[in-house]
């Protein structure tokens, strides 16, 4: 902890001497997040880059894509335009362009460091970090609704009509004297290959965006109708969450660039699918799930009471999974799609399903059926299944429940237990 404080202090001194710059969305948060993350890198990575390069990463290179926006800084084209890819370097993008762009940035960072061009590497790393920081700010880049919709739901009082809610420039989303708690953190390796790293960076970026979005309404309510103290607290929570992710991104980028992996970092040859965000954007299915067609790590009975995720009969303990209504398709998009090569799980009806439950379970990949079970009825023993996954640039994996004709939808309470993505160990 003392080392972290000392290094942060040294960086802060260097940064204060640097030229000022503009930053939006997180505004000052980019600098706070970057300082916090850099101070928690292992010593070998800090020594690799040096204090001056890290200071520039935390100040001059925090918001290169903001300066580049609107074509105002064509000299930044080499860092802010990914050849052949159209995407926003401020937002969570669809999986395919996100994967291609992340791979490109990881390659540029490695290429520049190997050539001894550390300062150039920091520019590419700075853009990659900013791209992963904007969605973690409780504001425009993490909101599932528009500024107008939010102001309709939470109208501002008369004297605060001038404020924007979601936008950092002239808004309220990055205001207040918040700080990031000075706590210990060890960065996590997101992948031992560039493909695995790109896949997990997008996954974690999406989860970060989702968590940041949960803070928006409490922040708006407090700033519009409270004393602002809760808003400061929530900004601190979001910034800490983002700082951990940024530390992981920097750490992983430098491990891949140097080919050096710390021995205590685990090799992840499996990952629970329940840890991923599906592509679901809302919709209705028959009773009882209605607008909540699936639940993570729990299930619901016909009277909408919640239950632990279990299956009929004896079997291994369920660590994770989905309780799901029928008919429904839960879709996941993975890019690069060549990281995992196998999928396994156990399926069946939940013990609370009524006597007229009858469901087939289907696994699809990129529109092709990989497996369809026989119809499982209420009380039947579950089935253990596994399928090989196709290797593709983008993999759309779908878990589907299909009702048998004549079954009762309120009895078709399906369970996907311990769904796991597997990969060969490196």
ABEGO torsion letter per residue (X at the ends): XAAAAAAAAAAAAAAAABBBBBBBGAEAAAAAAAAAAAAABBAAAAAAAEAAAAAAAAAAAAAAAAAABGGABAAAAAAABBBGBBBBAABBBBAAAAAAAAAAAAAAAAAAAAAGBAAAAAAAAAAAAAAAAAAABBBAAABABBAAAAAAABBBBAAAAABBAABABGBAAABEBBBBBBBBBBBBBAEABAAAAAAAAAAAAAAAAAAAAAAAAAAAAAAAABAGAAAAAAAAAAAAAAAAAAAAAAAAAAAAAAGBBBAABBBBABBBAAABBBABAEEBBBOAAEABABBBGBBBBAAGBBBBBBBBEBEBBBABEBBBBOBBBBBBBBOBAAABABBBBBBEBBAABBAABBBBBBBBBGGBBABBBBBBBBGBBBBBBBBBBBBBABBBBBBBBBBBBGBBAAABBBBBBGBBBBBBBX
